[in-house]
């Protein structure tokens, strides 16, 4: 894929739950190597939008294209193959409590990609180093802090060699003192050129790491701008109001 080619493309995306129209008409593209931060008030549809990108939520209308393939037109098997290229990190860590950390990371590459135990172990050790937790390989999730568990969840997603990483408010379930350690891992990933779409309330991260900030409210992406433009000169009243509230807090 050439640099700056769109990896993900969304055309006229809509999503309704019953009578509630959560996403109204979204058009957007994410280029290779870009870091996009999605910000906006609660209930704006940010997490739903992220889940539509890999069809965890099925769009009601519109198209999602990943590497020029329309996801909604694929069979379940083809979709699973493409999903392997999209790592996802949730608010909750979803680690298997009965497995130690290295087993949690090895599981998917061995089951899905038929990696040997040796290959998967070597990769898991390397990823634990990357997230600063190599000494926790044999620990169980219950013995780790929330921040450490979330870093393991990131390592687990990276074990599949994804081309895009989706983060759904990855620090919102963490105690404030643990937020920084997770954001540092994400910042390192961004610097290595990983394409990332991040739903976040961490305005400092959006300001310092994003290539583009997308402001979502009322089911639409209302603004797309560089962090500098967005934080210094938000165009819409809705964004001005949002920033006034979050930056005062």
Residue frames as qw, qx, qy, qz and C-alpha x, y, z in Angstrom:
[[0.000, 0.888, 0.460, 0.000, 0.00, 0.00, 0.00],
 [0.409, 0.476, -0.043, 0.778, 1.41, 3.40, -0.95],
 [0.241, -0.292, -0.463, 0.802, 1.94, 5.95, 1.79],
 [0.213, 0.272, 0.131, -0.929, -1.07, 8.25, 2.21],
 [0.372, -0.166, -0.729, -0.550, -3.42, 5.92, 0.31],
 [0.618, -0.334, 0.199, -0.683, -6.73, 5.54, 2.18],
 [0.080, 0.117, -0.980, 0.141, -6.67, 2.34, 4.23],
 [0.079, 0.484, 0.821, -0.291, -10.19, 2.84, 5.50],
 [0.125, -0.104, -0.302, -0.939, -12.98, 4.65, 3.73],
 [0.143, 0.453, 0.788, -0.392, -16.50, 5.30, 4.95],
 [0.093, -0.126, -0.443, -0.883, -19.26, 6.44, 2.60],
 [0.519, -0.305, -0.213, -0.770, -22.68, 7.64, 3.76],
 [0.356, -0.056, -0.890, 0.280, -22.49, 5.48, 6.87],
 [0.522, -0.423, 0.027, -0.741, -25.66, 5.29, 8.95],
 [0.349, -0.050, -0.906, 0.234, -26.44, 3.25, 12.02],
 [0.526, -0.414, 0.013, -0.743, -29.73, 3.03, 13.86],
 [0.123, -0.049, -0.937, 0.322, -30.67, 1.07, 16.95],
 [0.089, 0.624, 0.736, -0.249, -34.47, 0.78, 16.84],
 [0.205, 0.907, 0.332, 0.157, -35.70, 4.36, 16.38],
 [0.376, -0.837, 0.158, 0.364, -32.46, 5.86, 17.64],
 [0.709, 0.655, -0.034, 0.259, -30.33, 7.14, 14.75],
 [0.672, -0.616, 0.097, 0.400, -26.80, 7.05, 16.19],
 [0.356, -0.294, 0.458, 0.759, -24.81, 7.72, 13.00],
 [0.439, 0.676, 0.339, -0.485, -26.55, 9.92, 10.45],
 [0.729, 0.675, 0.059, 0.093, -24.39, 10.32, 7.36],
 [0.484, -0.735, 0.366, 0.302, -20.69, 9.85, 7.83],
 [0.777, 0.592, -0.072, 0.200, -18.08, 10.20, 5.12],
 [0.350, -0.838, 0.413, 0.061, -14.43, 9.86, 6.07],
 [0.891, 0.324, -0.279, 0.151, -11.14, 8.28, 5.15],
 [0.610, -0.707, 0.329, 0.139, -8.09, 7.20, 7.11],
 [0.595, 0.696, -0.402, 0.000, -4.79, 7.23, 5.25],
 [0.898, 0.002, -0.319, 0.303, -1.91, 4.83, 5.74],
 [0.538, 0.084, -0.354, 0.760, 0.18, 5.87, 8.76],
 [0.195, -0.562, -0.042, -0.803, -2.34, 8.45, 9.99],
 [0.205, -0.261, -0.785, 0.523, -3.36, 8.83, 13.63],
 [0.287, -0.500, -0.356, -0.735, -6.97, 9.98, 13.90],
 [0.068, -0.153, -0.746, 0.645, -8.41, 10.98, 17.29],
 [0.286, -0.543, -0.594, -0.520, -12.19, 10.97, 17.58],
 [0.116, -0.135, -0.573, 0.800, -13.40, 13.34, 20.26],
 [0.350, -0.367, -0.364, -0.781, -16.81, 14.62, 21.27],
 [0.505, -0.320, 0.406, -0.691, -19.49, 14.44, 23.94],
 [0.269, 0.007, 0.952, -0.150, -20.76, 11.14, 25.33],
 [0.505, 0.517, 0.628, -0.290, -23.52, 9.69, 23.18],
 [0.244, 0.678, -0.288, -0.631, -22.11, 11.26, 20.00],
 [0.915, 0.364, 0.046, -0.166, -21.71, 7.86, 18.30],
 [0.102, 0.769, -0.628, -0.059, -17.90, 7.65, 18.50],
 [0.424, -0.273, 0.860, -0.079, -17.70, 4.06, 19.78],
 [0.740, 0.429, 0.471, -0.217, -20.46, 2.93, 17.40],
 [0.492, 0.810, -0.259, -0.188, -18.54, 4.47, 14.50],
 [0.081, -0.609, 0.789, 0.015, -15.37, 2.63, 15.55],
 [0.563, -0.011, 0.810, -0.162, -17.25, -0.68, 15.85],
 [0.714, 0.616, 0.207, -0.261, -18.73, -0.16, 12.36],
 [0.212, 0.774, -0.544, -0.243, -15.21, 0.08, 10.92],
 [0.056, 0.305, -0.947, -0.083, -14.63, -3.65, 11.47],
 [0.601, -0.166, -0.533, -0.572, -18.31, -4.57, 11.37],
 [0.130, -0.111, -0.851, 0.497, -18.59, -5.48, 15.05],
 [0.360, 0.538, 0.460, -0.608, -21.68, -3.30, 14.57],
 [0.414, 0.350, 0.698, 0.468, -23.36, -3.83, 11.20],
 [0.056, 0.177, -0.071, -0.980, -24.03, -0.49, 9.45],
 [0.469, 0.524, 0.585, -0.404, -27.70, 0.22, 8.68],
 [0.617, 0.763, 0.186, 0.057, -26.71, 1.90, 5.41],
 [0.074, 0.915, -0.389, -0.084, -23.60, 3.08, 3.59],
 [0.895, 0.300, -0.278, 0.181, -20.26, 1.45, 2.89],
 [0.484, -0.766, 0.405, 0.125, -17.09, 0.66, 4.81],
 [0.823, 0.509, -0.224, 0.115, -14.07, -0.07, 2.62],
 [0.589, -0.673, 0.412, 0.176, -10.82, -1.48, 3.97],
 [0.330, -0.361, 0.698, 0.523, -7.96, -1.58, 1.46],
 [0.353, 0.239, -0.456, -0.781, -10.57, -0.96, -1.28],
 [0.268, -0.199, -0.929, -0.158, -12.64, -4.01, -0.30],
 [0.478, -0.396, -0.042, -0.783, -16.20, -3.31, 0.74],
 [0.081, -0.187, 0.886, -0.416, -16.61, -5.07, 4.08],
 [0.612, 0.162, 0.422, -0.649, -20.39, -5.36, 3.92],
 [0.758, 0.412, -0.293, -0.412, -20.09, -7.31, 0.65],
 [0.241, 0.451, -0.856, 0.076, -17.76, -9.99, 2.05],
 [0.797, -0.256, -0.529, -0.139, -18.55, -13.46, 3.30],
 [0.660, -0.739, 0.090, -0.104, -18.01, -14.12, 7.03],
 [0.891, -0.127, 0.130, 0.415, -14.77, -15.99, 6.24],
 [0.490, 0.545, 0.078, 0.676, -13.39, -13.15, 4.08],
 [0.264, -0.861, -0.015, -0.435, -14.41, -10.68, 6.76],
 [0.819, -0.554, 0.071, 0.134, -12.56, -12.65, 9.44],
 [0.776, 0.154, 0.102, 0.603, -9.41, -12.56, 7.29],
 [0.203, 0.687, 0.050, 0.696, -9.65, -8.79, 6.94],
 [0.543, -0.802, -0.055, -0.243, -10.46, -8.33, 10.63],
 [0.866, -0.250, -0.047, 0.430, -7.12, -9.94, 11.45],
 [0.501, 0.356, 0.046, 0.788, -5.53, -6.85, 9.91],
 [0.203, -0.679, -0.020, -0.705, -7.44, -4.55, 12.28],
 [0.405, -0.116, -0.738, 0.528, -6.39, -4.77, 15.91],
 [0.340, -0.685, -0.239, -0.599, -8.92, -3.50, 18.43],
 [0.323, -0.031, -0.670, 0.668, -8.42, -2.41, 22.03],
 [0.355, -0.679, -0.527, -0.368, -11.50, -1.85, 24.18],
 [0.309, -0.723, 0.244, -0.568, -12.19, 0.02, 27.42],
 [0.830, -0.398, 0.348, -0.178, -12.25, -3.30, 29.26],
 [0.081, -0.626, 0.740, 0.231, -9.15, -5.43, 28.83],
 [0.906, 0.207, -0.053, -0.366, -10.95, -8.75, 28.12],
 [0.197, 0.509, -0.836, 0.054, -7.93, -10.87, 29.04],
 [0.815, -0.177, -0.519, -0.190, -8.50, -14.56, 29.80],
 [0.446, -0.739, 0.345, -0.370, -8.22, -14.77, 33.61],
 [0.933, -0.245, 0.265, -0.015, -7.19, -18.46, 33.65],
 [0.823, 0.386, 0.008, 0.417, -4.21, -17.89, 31.32],
 [0.484, -0.566, 0.021, 0.667, -0.96, -16.18, 32.16],
 [0.177, 0.802, -0.074, -0.565, 0.08, -13.10, 30.22],
 [0.036, -0.423, 0.741, 0.521, 2.26, -14.83, 27.64],
 [0.253, 0.272, 0.924, 0.097, -0.49, -17.40, 26.96],
 [0.276, 0.756, 0.403, -0.435, -3.02, -14.58, 26.45],
 [0.155, 0.737, -0.337, -0.565, -0.77, -13.04, 23.79],
 [0.124, -0.275, 0.886, 0.352, 0.13, -16.33, 22.06],
 [0.510, 0.300, 0.753, -0.288, -3.40, -17.67, 21.75],
 [0.567, 0.704, 0.158, -0.397, -4.67, -15.88, 18.62],
 [0.258, 0.677, -0.603, -0.333, -1.51, -16.23, 16.48],
 [0.191, -0.197, 0.961, 0.018, -1.43, -19.98, 17.21],
 [0.472, 0.394, 0.736, -0.284, -5.16, -20.58, 16.70],
 [0.484, 0.778, 0.194, -0.352, -5.84, -18.21, 13.82],
 [0.362, 0.810, -0.414, -0.204, -2.51, -17.94, 12.02],
 [0.993, 0.029, -0.092, 0.069, -1.21, -21.43, 12.86],
 [0.143, 0.783, -0.531, 0.292, 1.99, -19.99, 14.32],
 [0.733, -0.035, -0.634, 0.244, 4.14, -22.57, 16.11],
 [0.607, -0.738, -0.256, 0.144, 4.45, -22.38, 19.89],
 [0.650, -0.215, 0.055, 0.727, 8.07, -21.30, 19.46],
 [0.214, 0.415, 0.310, 0.828, 7.24, -18.49, 17.00],
 [0.339, -0.766, -0.378, -0.394, 4.29, -17.26, 19.06],
 [0.675, -0.615, -0.203, 0.353, 6.37, -17.26, 22.27],
 [0.533, -0.032, 0.118, 0.837, 9.23, -15.32, 20.66],
 [0.011, 0.554, 0.360, 0.751, 6.75, -12.76, 19.31],
 [0.507, -0.764, -0.375, -0.140, 4.95, -12.45, 22.66],
 [0.666, -0.441, -0.121, 0.589, 8.24, -11.85, 24.50],
 [0.353, 0.184, 0.230, 0.888, 9.20, -9.17, 21.98],
 [0.195, -0.659, -0.398, -0.608, 5.80, -7.46, 22.35],
 [0.611, -0.703, -0.330, 0.154, 5.96, -7.57, 26.14],
 [0.549, -0.206, 0.006, 0.810, 9.31, -5.77, 25.90],
 [0.128, 0.420, 0.364, 0.821, 7.69, -3.21, 23.59],
 [0.397, -0.715, -0.311, -0.483, 4.98, -2.43, 26.16],
 [0.008, -0.593, 0.532, -0.604, 7.44, -2.54, 29.08],
 [0.775, -0.339, 0.253, -0.470, 6.12, -5.69, 30.76],
 [0.638, 0.350, -0.685, -0.042, 8.64, -8.43, 29.95],
 [0.029, 0.254, -0.831, 0.493, 8.94, -9.30, 33.67],
 [0.583, 0.044, 0.423, -0.692, 5.18, -10.07, 33.84],
 [0.443, 0.225, -0.728, -0.472, 5.16, -12.89, 31.24],
 [0.367, -0.117, -0.921, 0.060, 4.18, -15.60, 33.73],
 [0.175, 0.124, 0.527, -0.823, 1.83, -13.44, 35.85],
 [0.083, 0.529, 0.832, 0.148, -1.95, -13.78, 35.65],
 [0.010, 0.611, 0.299, 0.733, -4.24, -10.85, 34.75],
 [0.531, -0.768, -0.343, -0.105, -5.61, -10.61, 38.33],
 [0.685, -0.463, -0.081, 0.558, -2.07, -9.79, 39.56],
 [0.387, 0.210, 0.231, 0.868, -1.67, -6.83, 37.21],
 [0.090, 0.477, 0.281, -0.828, -2.87, -3.25, 37.58],
 [0.542, 0.698, 0.410, -0.227, -5.46, -1.91, 35.14],
 [0.227, 0.854, -0.331, -0.331, -2.78, -0.01, 33.23],
 [0.226, -0.410, 0.859, 0.207, -0.64, -3.12, 32.94],
 [0.547, 0.316, 0.772, -0.075, -3.61, -5.20, 31.76],
 [0.486, 0.812, 0.153, -0.285, -4.41, -2.62, 29.10],
 [0.069, 0.733, -0.602, -0.308, -0.80, -2.69, 27.88],
 [0.392, -0.088, 0.911, 0.091, -1.07, -6.49, 27.63],
 [0.557, 0.598, 0.533, -0.220, -4.32, -6.04, 25.65],
 [0.330, 0.846, -0.246, -0.340, -2.41, -3.79, 23.23],
 [0.144, -0.490, 0.834, 0.208, 0.39, -6.38, 22.93],
 [0.532, 0.204, 0.817, -0.088, -2.22, -9.07, 22.28],
 [0.544, 0.760, 0.225, -0.275, -3.76, -7.02, 19.45],
 [0.174, 0.808, -0.490, -0.278, -0.29, -6.38, 17.98],
 [0.512, -0.263, 0.813, 0.089, 0.51, -10.12, 18.01],
 [0.669, 0.484, 0.564, -0.014, -1.67, -10.50, 14.91],
 [0.382, -0.114, 0.395, 0.828, 0.49, -7.98, 12.96],
 [0.284, 0.781, 0.537, -0.146, -2.41, -5.63, 12.25],
 [0.403, 0.361, 0.267, 0.797, -2.19, -2.87, 9.66],
 [0.226, -0.588, -0.075, -0.773, -4.62, -0.63, 11.57],
 [0.276, -0.203, -0.783, 0.519, -5.22, -0.31, 15.31],
 [0.337, -0.619, -0.335, -0.625, -8.63, 0.79, 16.62],
 [0.261, -0.054, -0.683, 0.680, -8.78, 2.05, 20.21],
 [0.351, -0.651, -0.480, -0.472, -12.12, 2.55, 21.95],
 [0.385, -0.795, 0.163, -0.440, -11.48, 4.85, 24.93],
 [0.791, 0.108, -0.556, 0.230, -8.58, 2.66, 26.06],
 [0.292, 0.181, -0.566, 0.750, -7.87, 4.70, 29.21],
 [0.422, -0.471, -0.099, -0.769, -11.40, 5.46, 30.43],
 [0.845, -0.407, -0.315, -0.145, -11.55, 2.48, 32.83],
 [0.702, 0.107, -0.408, 0.573, -8.15, 3.28, 34.37],
 [0.435, -0.779, -0.216, 0.398, -7.17, 5.12, 37.53],
 [0.246, 0.966, -0.070, -0.045, -5.68, 8.52, 36.57],
 [0.311, -0.746, 0.556, 0.195, -2.11, 7.54, 37.53],
 [0.659, -0.025, 0.715, 0.230, -2.19, 4.60, 35.09],
 [0.568, 0.770, 0.233, -0.174, -3.38, 6.56, 32.06],
 [0.077, 0.864, -0.422, -0.263, 0.09, 7.87, 31.16],
 [0.419, -0.350, 0.814, 0.199, 1.70, 4.43, 30.84],
 [0.603, 0.436, 0.667, 0.043, -0.93, 3.32, 28.30],
 [0.361, 0.913, 0.068, -0.175, -0.79, 6.57, 26.32],
 [0.190, -0.723, 0.590, 0.305, 3.03, 6.25, 26.17],
 [0.534, 0.011, 0.817, 0.219, 2.70, 2.82, 24.47],
 [0.494, 0.719, 0.488, -0.020, 0.19, 4.29, 22.01],
 [0.099, 0.936, -0.196, -0.276, 2.45, 7.26, 21.32],
 [0.364, -0.462, 0.738, 0.331, 5.37, 4.90, 20.58],
 [0.562, 0.348, 0.738, 0.135, 3.13, 2.98, 18.15],
 [0.349, 0.901, 0.210, -0.151, 2.18, 6.22, 16.39],
 [0.089, -0.829, 0.448, 0.322, 5.85, 7.18, 16.06],
 [0.447, -0.188, 0.824, 0.293, 6.56, 3.79, 14.44],
 [0.230, 0.181, -0.543, -0.787, 3.99, 4.64, 11.75],
 [0.087, 0.315, 0.942, -0.075, 1.04, 2.50, 12.87],
 [0.266, -0.351, -0.393, -0.808, -2.27, 3.63, 11.38],
 [0.149, -0.265, -0.799, 0.518, -4.55, 4.34, 14.35],
 [0.318, -0.540, -0.323, -0.709, -8.12, 5.46, 14.99],
 [0.314, -0.113, -0.717, 0.612, -8.56, 6.41, 18.63],
 [0.371, -0.736, -0.366, -0.433, -11.75, 7.33, 20.46],
 [0.547, -0.088, -0.491, 0.673, -10.49, 9.30, 23.44],
 [0.258, -0.926, -0.268, -0.067, -11.26, 11.83, 26.16],
 [0.640, -0.472, 0.072, 0.602, -7.54, 12.52, 26.59],
 [0.347, 0.931, 0.107, -0.043, -7.24, 15.94, 24.97],
 [0.260, -0.787, 0.491, 0.269, -3.48, 16.15, 25.59],
 [0.597, -0.049, 0.747, 0.289, -2.96, 12.93, 23.63],
 [0.516, 0.710, 0.471, 0.092, -5.16, 14.19, 20.78],
 [0.074, 0.979, -0.103, -0.162, -3.26, 17.49, 20.74],
 [0.277, -0.718, 0.596, 0.229, 0.21, 15.92, 20.74],
 [0.464, -0.149, 0.848, 0.208, -0.15, 12.68, 18.78],
 [0.588, 0.576, 0.556, -0.114, -3.04, 12.99, 16.28],
 [0.293, 0.060, 0.483, 0.823, -2.51, 13.95, 12.66],
 [0.281, -0.357, -0.372, -0.809, -6.20, 14.85, 12.52],
 [0.164, 0.173, 0.737, -0.633, -8.87, 15.38, 15.14],
 [0.267, -0.352, -0.670, -0.597, -12.42, 14.46, 14.18],
 [0.215, 0.009, 0.527, -0.822, -15.08, 16.05, 16.34],
 [0.264, -0.309, -0.842, -0.353, -18.29, 14.03, 16.56],
 [0.211, 0.179, 0.550, -0.788, -21.59, 15.24, 17.93],
 [0.598, 0.371, 0.268, -0.658, -25.25, 14.46, 17.27],
 [0.826, 0.259, 0.501, -0.007, -24.44, 11.55, 14.94],
 [0.612, 0.774, -0.010, 0.162, -22.19, 13.49, 12.55],
 [0.649, -0.172, 0.004, 0.741, -18.50, 14.25, 12.19],
 [0.070, 0.947, 0.286, -0.127, -18.86, 18.00, 12.54],
 [0.097, 0.925, -0.354, -0.100, -15.22, 18.99, 12.12],
 [0.926, 0.020, 0.059, 0.373, -12.01, 17.45, 10.80],
 [0.125, 0.954, -0.204, 0.179, -8.90, 19.49, 11.48],
 [0.569, 0.312, -0.572, 0.501, -5.28, 19.37, 12.54],
 [0.523, -0.515, -0.557, 0.388, -4.94, 19.38, 16.35],
 [0.259, -0.167, -0.104, 0.946, -3.66, 22.95, 16.24],
 [0.225, -0.255, -0.400, -0.851, -6.61, 24.17, 14.17],
 [0.524, -0.485, -0.664, -0.221, -9.14, 22.26, 16.24],
 [0.532, -0.503, -0.495, 0.468, -7.92, 23.27, 19.68],
 [0.246, -0.262, -0.060, 0.931, -7.08, 26.87, 18.80],
 [0.301, 0.203, -0.182, -0.914, -9.79, 27.73, 16.26],
 [0.267, 0.297, 0.916, -0.033, -12.75, 25.30, 16.45],
 [0.061, -0.134, -0.462, -0.875, -15.17, 26.28, 13.68],
 [0.417, -0.494, -0.629, -0.431, -18.55, 25.09, 14.91],
 [0.408, -0.580, 0.220, -0.670, -20.39, 26.36, 17.95],
 [0.943, -0.253, -0.137, -0.166, -20.84, 22.74, 19.05],
 [0.804, 0.159, -0.314, 0.479, -17.06, 22.18, 19.12],
 [0.092, 0.555, -0.282, 0.777, -16.43, 25.52, 20.84],
 [0.673, -0.505, 0.074, -0.536, -18.93, 24.60, 23.54],
 [0.969, -0.105, -0.209, 0.080, -17.41, 21.10, 23.95],
 [0.632, 0.315, -0.333, 0.625, -13.86, 22.42, 24.25],
 [0.195, -0.617, 0.221, -0.730, -14.88, 25.11, 26.72],
 [0.834, -0.432, 0.033, -0.343, -16.30, 22.39, 28.97],
 [0.965, -0.042, -0.147, 0.215, -13.51, 19.81, 28.69],
 [0.545, 0.425, -0.276, 0.668, -10.60, 22.21, 28.86],
 [0.316, -0.656, 0.211, -0.652, -12.02, 23.94, 31.94],
 [0.901, -0.353, -0.170, -0.187, -12.55, 20.65, 33.72]]
